[in-house]
Amino acid sequence: MKGTGKLGIALLIVTLLAIVFIDLTKDSQIDWSRSYDQRDKIPFGLYFTRTELPHILADSSEVKDFTSTNYDDLKRFLPGKENASLIFVVDQFYEGKESIAELLAFVERGGEVFISSNSLPPVLLDSLGLSQDYYYPQDFGETVDLNARVFALSNGRQAFYKDLEYPGLFYGIDSTGVRSAGYFEAGGRQLPNFVEVRRKKGRFLIHLEPLMFTNYYMLQEQNFLYGAAALKLIARKRVFWYDALFQSKEIARTPLRVLLQNEGLRQAWYLLLFGLLLLLLFRSKREQMAVPVVEAEKNLSKEFARTIATLYYENGNDSNLLQKKIEYFLYDLRTKFFIDTLQLEDAGFAEQLSKKTGVPRADCERIVALVNKYRKITYSTDSELMEVHKQIEEFKSKANIL
């Protein structure tokens, strides 16, 4: 097995071990953030309330979601739904003046709006004749007490909630059409935190503690009975729940959504990607691109010469072929031994050739005489051609001319 293959297997094993180690050693801390999201199963999410809402109201109730309080969207959504109820369970109910006007018009036509929020916009409070504040113990001559505090509805249903340091409250609710639907006790007084406000044919139900409808409290029996009783005040059979975080937490459409939505699988996926990145990094440093083997070009000089010779021979032109043989021989002498072949007929040429090539002088004189004899003839026979060829090849062999 190649080294890179072993490295890949090792990285895979390390990745799996890291996943197991993280799962075994990680501190499973509870997320106490107040998301108020119907998809969240964390303590302060709204998964339980949204899931059980059809059963809380009535099994015959129809509960759907709507996702926008934009003025233009409300203007298209609300007409024709005067026999329905809208439910808002949010941290802060901050809607613009135009959107508030649409909600007011919807209620006046017979609609119903249930709002549970820690804070309400002044334009809505002014329109309904309400004033909102928060409970501060020092204003009532009390000290901060984190023990359970009683919260009650006008129908007598009670529940005890702790860790609600500064719950919201209404004051001065003696306006026409406004009545208290719930309160909490502080300093020997009953401070309203849940009111019903009637507007012509419809009404608002406004509650100032959305935390009471989260998973943490609704999964406690007595608190569930309180929250369910508050929601049961909704009289309509058609209900629309406001999904405030739909745009930011819309379910992923990617094929990896199962991995990305599960924390353990998401961590494993990221570790696997990291391991593959390391594998590619090490592999790129230890391996190079394969260099192709380039074979040397074949020497076809002999084949070329044989082909040319065959052409001459078949044409019956022996003298021309003989002349070419002599010319190539003289070319070899010039290039190999730097001999001036123009002096071929000089008396001292054979001696010079012998010194240059190391061939005996007698052989040099014989080859020089042969070349001088046949280099200028215009006709030759096959036997003469073969003789000249034989003599030249023998001399080239002795002179080591390859």
SVG drawing of the C-alpha trace seen along z (x, -y; Angstrom):
<svg xmlns="http://www.w3.org/2000/svg" viewBox="-69 -57 122 64">
<polyline fill="none" stroke="black" stroke-width="0.4" points="0.0,0.0 1.3,-3.5 2.3,-5.9 -0.6,-8.3 -3.1,-5.5 -1.8,-4.6 -1.9,-8.3 -5.6,-8.6 -6.6,-5.6 -4.7,-7.0 -6.5,-10.4 -9.9,-8.7 -9.2,-6.7 -8.0,-9.9 -11.1,-11.7 -13.4,-9.0 -11.6,-8.9 -11.8,-12.7 -15.6,-12.5 -16.0,-9.9 -13.7,-11.8 -15.7,-15.1 -19.0,-13.3 -17.8,-11.7 -16.1,-14.7 -18.1,-17.7 -20.0,-19.5 -23.7,-19.3 -24.7,-22.8 -28.3,-23.8 -29.0,-26.7 -31.0,-29.2 -31.3,-31.8 -34.8,-33.2 -35.4,-32.5 -39.2,-32.4 -38.9,-30.2 -41.5,-27.5 -38.9,-25.2 -36.6,-25.3 -36.8,-22.6 -34.6,-24.5 -36.1,-25.7 -37.2,-29.1 -38.3,-28.0 -42.0,-27.6 -41.9,-24.1 -44.3,-22.6 -46.8,-25.4 -47.0,-25.6 -47.3,-21.9 -50.0,-21.5 -51.9,-24.7 -54.6,-22.9 -55.3,-20.6 -55.3,-23.4 -57.8,-25.5 -60.1,-22.7 -59.5,-19.7 -61.7,-21.3 -59.5,-24.4 -57.5,-25.2 -54.0,-26.6 -51.7,-27.9 -48.7,-30.2 -48.1,-33.6 -44.7,-35.1 -44.8,-38.8 -46.2,-41.9 -45.1,-44.2 -47.8,-46.7 -48.2,-45.6 -48.3,-41.9 -50.9,-42.5 -53.0,-44.5 -53.1,-41.5 -53.4,-38.9 -56.0,-40.2 -59.1,-41.0 -61.6,-38.2 -60.2,-36.7 -62.4,-38.7 -63.6,-35.4 -60.0,-34.4 -57.5,-35.1 -53.9,-36.2 -51.4,-35.0 -48.1,-36.8 -45.7,-35.3 -42.6,-37.4 -39.9,-39.0 -40.5,-42.5 -43.6,-43.5 -42.2,-46.4 -44.4,-47.0 -44.7,-50.2 -47.5,-52.7 -49.0,-51.5 -48.9,-47.8 -50.6,-48.8 -53.3,-50.6 -54.0,-47.5 -54.3,-45.4 -56.6,-47.9 -58.8,-47.9 -58.8,-44.1 -60.0,-44.0 -62.6,-46.6 -64.0,-44.5 -64.4,-41.6 -61.0,-40.0 -59.1,-38.9 -55.5,-39.5 -53.6,-37.8 -50.2,-39.3 -47.8,-38.1 -44.7,-40.3 -42.3,-42.0 -42.7,-45.3 -45.4,-47.0 -45.0,-50.0 -46.3,-53.4 -48.6,-53.8 -50.5,-50.6 -50.7,-51.5 -52.0,-55.0 -54.5,-53.6 -55.9,-51.2 -55.7,-53.6 -53.1,-51.5 -50.0,-52.4 -47.2,-49.8 -44.5,-49.6 -42.3,-47.0 -42.4,-45.8 -39.4,-47.1 -39.5,-45.8 -38.1,-49.0 -41.0,-51.0 -43.3,-48.7 -41.1,-48.7 -39.9,-45.2 -36.5,-43.5 -35.6,-41.5 -37.2,-38.1 -36.5,-35.3 -38.8,-32.9 -42.0,-31.7 -44.5,-34.5 -48.2,-33.8 -49.7,-34.7 -53.5,-34.4 -56.2,-34.8 -59.5,-36.4 -61.2,-33.0 -59.2,-32.0 -56.6,-29.8 -53.2,-30.3 -49.6,-29.3 -46.3,-30.1 -43.4,-31.4 -39.8,-32.1 -36.9,-33.9 -39.2,-36.6 -37.4,-39.6 -39.1,-42.5 -42.4,-41.3 -44.4,-43.8 -47.6,-45.4 -50.4,-47.7 -51.6,-50.7 -54.5,-53.1 -56.7,-50.6 -60.0,-52.2 -60.6,-53.1 -63.8,-52.0 -63.6,-48.6 -60.5,-47.6 -60.7,-44.9 -58.1,-42.9 -57.8,-39.3 -54.9,-38.4 -52.6,-39.7 -49.7,-38.9 -49.4,-39.8 -46.8,-42.2 -46.8,-44.3 -50.2,-43.1 -51.6,-44.4 -52.9,-42.7 -51.0,-44.2 -52.6,-43.5 -50.3,-41.9 -53.0,-40.6 -55.9,-42.7 -58.7,-42.4 -59.4,-45.5 -62.6,-45.5 -62.6,-47.6 -66.0,-47.6 -66.6,-44.1 -63.4,-42.5 -60.9,-42.5 -57.2,-42.5 -55.9,-40.1 -52.5,-41.5 -50.2,-39.6 -46.9,-40.9 -44.9,-37.7 -44.2,-35.5 -41.8,-33.5 -44.8,-31.7 -45.6,-30.1 -42.1,-28.6 -41.2,-24.9 -39.6,-25.2 -42.8,-26.4 -45.4,-24.8 -43.9,-21.4 -44.7,-21.9 -48.2,-20.8 -49.5,-23.8 -47.9,-26.3 -49.3,-24.4 -52.8,-24.8 -52.2,-28.5 -50.8,-29.0 -53.5,-26.8 -56.2,-28.7 -54.8,-32.0 -54.8,-30.7 -58.3,-29.3 -59.6,-32.8 -59.1,-32.9 -62.6,-32.4 -62.1,-31.9 -61.7,-28.5 -59.4,-29.7 -56.0,-30.7 -52.9,-32.2 -49.6,-31.9 -47.0,-34.5 -43.7,-32.8 -41.3,-35.7 -38.1,-33.9 -39.3,-32.1 -37.1,-34.2 -33.9,-33.7 -34.4,-30.0 -36.1,-28.7 -35.4,-24.9 -32.4,-24.3 -33.1,-22.8 -29.5,-21.5 -29.1,-17.7 -26.8,-18.1 -29.6,-19.5 -29.8,-16.3 -26.1,-16.7 -26.2,-20.5 -29.2,-20.5 -27.9,-17.8 -25.0,-19.1 -23.2,-15.8 -23.4,-15.1 -22.4,-18.6 -19.3,-18.3 -18.4,-15.0 -18.9,-16.5 -16.6,-19.4 -14.0,-17.1 -14.2,-14.9 -13.7,-17.9 -10.7,-19.1 -9.2,-15.6 -9.6,-15.5 -8.0,-18.9 -5.0,-17.7 -4.8,-14.6 -4.7,-16.8 -2.2,-19.1 0.3,-16.3 -0.3,-14.5 0.4,-17.7 3.7,-18.1 4.9,-14.5 3.9,-13.7 4.6,-15.3 3.0,-15.1 4.0,-12.0 6.6,-12.9 5.8,-11.2 8.5,-9.0 9.6,-10.6 11.3,-8.1 14.2,-9.4 13.5,-9.7 14.7,-6.7 17.7,-7.2 16.3,-6.5 19.4,-7.6 20.2,-4.1 16.7,-3.4 16.6,-6.7 19.9,-5.9 18.6,-2.4 15.5,-3.8 17.4,-6.3 19.8,-3.7 16.9,-1.4 15.3,-4.1 18.5,-4.8 19.1,-1.1 15.6,-0.4 15.9,-3.3 19.1,-1.7 21.2,-4.8 24.4,-3.2 26.7,-6.0 24.6,-8.6 24.5,-6.3 28.3,-5.8 28.8,-9.6 26.6,-9.9 28.6,-7.2 31.9,-9.0 30.5,-12.4 29.3,-11.0 32.7,-9.4 34.4,-12.7 31.9,-14.5 32.9,-12.0 36.6,-12.8 35.9,-16.5 33.8,-16.4 35.6,-13.6 39.2,-14.5 39.0,-18.1 40.8,-17.2 40.5,-19.5 39.2,-17.2 39.8,-19.8 43.4,-18.7 42.4,-15.1 44.6,-14.9 47.7,-16.3 50.7,-13.9 50.8,-14.5 47.1,-13.9 47.4,-10.1 50.2,-10.7 48.1,-13.4 45.1,-11.1 47.2,-8.3 48.4,-10.5 44.9,-11.8 43.1,-8.4 45.8,-6.1 45.3,-3.8 48.4,-2.5 49.6,-4.7 49.2,-2.0 45.5,-1.6 45.1,-5.4 46.8,-5.6 44.5,-2.8 41.3,-4.5 42.4,-7.9 43.2,-6.4 39.8,-4.7 37.9,-7.9 39.8,-9.9 39.0,-7.3 35.3,-7.1 34.2,-10.6 33.9,-12.1 32.7,-9.2 29.2,-9.4 28.6,-5.7 29.4,-2.7 28.3,0.9 26.8,2.8 30.1,4.6 32.0,1.3 29.4,-0.2 29.8,2.9 33.6,2.7 33.7,-1.0 31.2,-0.4 33.2,2.5 36.5,0.5 35.0,-2.6 33.3,-0.5 36.6,1.3 38.5,-2.0 35.8,-3.5 36.1,-0.4 39.8,-0.8 39.5,-4.6 36.7,-4.0 34.3,-6.1 30.9,-5.0"/>
</svg>
